[in-house]
């Protein structure tokens, strides 16, 4: 009992410090209590240890309101391009082939940028719906605003009755968005170019992170494929994911000032 109390207090302290935790009670081996999941506390009898089980990456962009949708689509599709596979075709348990994944170049209308996405209209509709809701929420927050949209990849862990399946995140991408208003068309044209350059840097950053040899869920058997991949789409199979967002009403003056200084320096050249 003393060990359990210590576990509870340890998890509470770690959570307070900003590290979400997961821990499992030894006398309920299938009952796991989650605090969103970047640190796990596994308990075995009187022994317990912490395991980092979710990596987090943060990207930040400053854009005009009209550029929000394209910037978010570019980054989210870039990440999902590298976190998707072709459909699995099982011949027998443990033996399968993987279908091909087509790609498509997308030119932005308000940013000097072209990004590559998975050639799946179904996946694109899902992403566009989430981004559209985020954009509308930003617009409704006022003329200037800040927001964050997050793409979380997770896997399911089956639990025995009466407990529901556990969703364990293993990678989270958070994109912080700063929206600014510009005074004239000349500033907008410069912003169009600068945002394109910044998005190019972010895409390179995404690819570098994804190319690291870090944790990925192991390839599942046929009976477990729904615990790792989203199999609801007919032409592509991304890892299980969810998209969430949050809005802040006011924009920090330092961000707005930085963007305006960047534009002013460009005009002076």
Secondary structure by P-SEA (a helix, b strand, c coil): caaaaaaaaaaaaaaaacccbbbbbcccccbbbbccccbbbbbcccbbbbbbcbbbbbbbbbbcccaaaaaaaaaaaaaaaaacccbbbbcccccbbbbbbbbbbbbbccccccccccccaaaaaaaaaaaaaaaaaaaaccccccbbbbbbbbbbbbbcccccbbbbbcbbbbbbbbbbbbccaaaaaaaaaaaaaaaaaaaaaaaaaaacccccccccccccccccccccccccccccccccccccccccaaaaaaaaaaaaaaaac
